[in-house]
Amino acid sequence: MAVLEVEMSLYEAILARRSVRSFTTQKLDKETIPSLLEAAIRAPTAMHIEPWAFVIIQGKKILKELSDQIKVMLVTHTQSEQQQPSVKFFEQLIKQDFNIFYNASTLILICSNTSLTASEADCWLAAENLILAACAMGLGTCIIGCAAPVLNLSEIKTKLGIASEFTVVAPIIVGHPSDTPVRSPRKHPKVLSNIQTN
Ligand SMILES: Cc1cc2nc3c(=O)[nH]c(=O)nc-3n(C[C@H](O)[C@H](O)[C@H](O)COP(=O)(O)O)c2cc1C
């Protein structure tokens, strides 16, 4: 499989990565998706199950339509379940022009074909590989976790060609960033103990 060349070390990519929510209209090169999937499937996998499968959705129009559909379902679902979503999130959801996929050109869904706990971990490890590889290629990504519950409704899975035995674990948008977001802060790592012996 052809893999794109990158000029960033892994550690540089880890430090440079941030969630990108603003994209240019430039489409991804055709080698990009295979390269990202190759990076994803190199993730560690418990008992070598390799539970992942991928759905690629490309095109701003289809993603805007999907966003609109998911927004309606999210609002209805949270109201019927009497959940208490954050006010800020709810205010965004009900704005007509708010696109939960931030006008990215591409959405990749990492799905799991088992419900074993470890398979979800495998999919998240694959997600991080994909995200870091994208960053090293100069691309922006953002996990769109809010979409996962709706993407897992049977009518949406049918529409997207996701077989019933698969569960969407990690929805990730990918595109060419139109700006460089500031790095979000992190607390210092909390070390509970540091045990050393000779
Ligand atoms: C499991 C998960 C779900 C997320 N879901 C969303 C989401 O639905 N929408 C969004 O804009 N960002 C989402 N994010 C991105 C986080 O908001 C972001 O990672 C966090 O604010 C830290 O910023 P950074 O990624 O730039 O370091 C999600 C991140 C994770 C790990």
The ligand as an SDF file (V2000), in Angstrom:
LIG
                    3D

 31 33  0  0  0  0  0  0  0  0999 V2000
  -14.1670   10.8690   22.7670 C   0  0  0  0  0  0  0  0  0  0  0  0
  -14.1180   12.3080   22.2570 C   0  0  0  0  0  0  0  0  0  0  0  0
  -15.2690   12.8780   21.7370 C   0  0  0  0  0  0  0  0  0  0  0  0
  -15.2210   14.1920   21.2260 C   0  0  0  0  0  0  0  0  0  0  0  0
  -16.3540   14.7110   20.6600 N   0  0  0  0  0  0  0  0  0  0  0  0
  -16.3180   15.9660   20.1320 C   0  0  0  0  0  0  0  0  0  0  0  0
  -17.4740   16.5010   19.4700 C   0  0  0  0  0  0  0  0  0  0  0  0
  -18.5330   15.8720   19.3880 O   0  0  0  0  0  0  0  0  0  0  0  0
  -17.3770   17.7420   18.9190 N   0  0  0  0  0  0  0  0  0  0  0  0
  -16.2200   18.4820   18.9800 C   0  0  0  0  0  0  0  0  0  0  0  0
  -16.1970   19.5930   18.4600 O   0  0  0  0  0  0  0  0  0  0  0  0
  -15.1030   18.0010   19.5950 N   0  0  0  0  0  0  0  0  0  0  0  0
  -15.1240   16.7650   20.1590 C   0  0  0  0  0  0  0  0  0  0  0  0
  -13.9960   16.2350   20.7550 N   0  0  0  0  0  0  0  0  0  0  0  0
  -12.7440   17.0250   20.7810 C   0  0  0  0  0  0  0  0  0  0  0  0
  -12.4600   17.5930   22.1930 C   0  0  0  0  0  0  0  0  0  0  0  0
  -13.3430   18.6630   22.4220 O   0  0  0  0  0  0  0  0  0  0  0  0
  -10.9800   18.0450   22.2430 C   0  0  0  0  0  0  0  0  0  0  0  0
  -10.1540   16.9090   22.0600 O   0  0  0  0  0  0  0  0  0  0  0  0
  -10.6260   18.7170   23.5700 C   0  0  0  0  0  0  0  0  0  0  0  0
  -11.3000   19.9390   23.7140 O   0  0  0  0  0  0  0  0  0  0  0  0
   -9.1180   18.9780   23.6820 C   0  0  0  0  0  0  0  0  0  0  0  0
   -8.6790   19.8070   22.6050 O   0  0  0  0  0  0  0  0  0  0  0  0
   -7.5370   19.3010   21.5910 P   0  0  0  0  0  0  0  0  0  0  0  0
   -8.0250   18.0390   20.9340 O   0  0  0  0  0  0  0  0  0  0  0  0
   -7.3680   20.4230   20.6090 O   0  0  0  0  0  0  0  0  0  0  0  0
   -6.2940   19.0400   22.3880 O   0  0  0  0  0  0  0  0  0  0  0  0
  -14.0170   14.9490   21.2760 C   0  0  0  0  0  0  0  0  0  0  0  0
  -12.8700   14.3500   21.8160 C   0  0  0  0  0  0  0  0  0  0  0  0
  -12.9080   13.0500   22.2930 C   0  0  0  0  0  0  0  0  0  0  0  0
  -11.6460   12.4240   22.8510 C   0  0  0  0  0  0  0  0  0  0  0  0
  1  2  1  0
  2  3  1  0
  2 30  2  0
  3  4  2  0
  4  5  1  0
  4 28  1  0
  5  6  2  0
  6  7  1  0
  6 13  1  0
  7  8  2  0
  7  9  1  0
  9 10  1  0
 10 11  2  0
 10 12  1  0
 12 13  2  0
 13 14  1  0
 14 15  1  0
 14 28  1  0
 15 16  1  0
 16 17  1  0
 16 18  1  0
 18 19  1  0
 18 20  1  0
 20 21  1  0
 20 22  1  0
 22 23  1  0
 23 24  1  0
 24 25  2  0
 24 26  1  0
 24 27  1  0
 28 29  2  0
 29 30  1  0
 30 31  1  0
M  END
$$$$
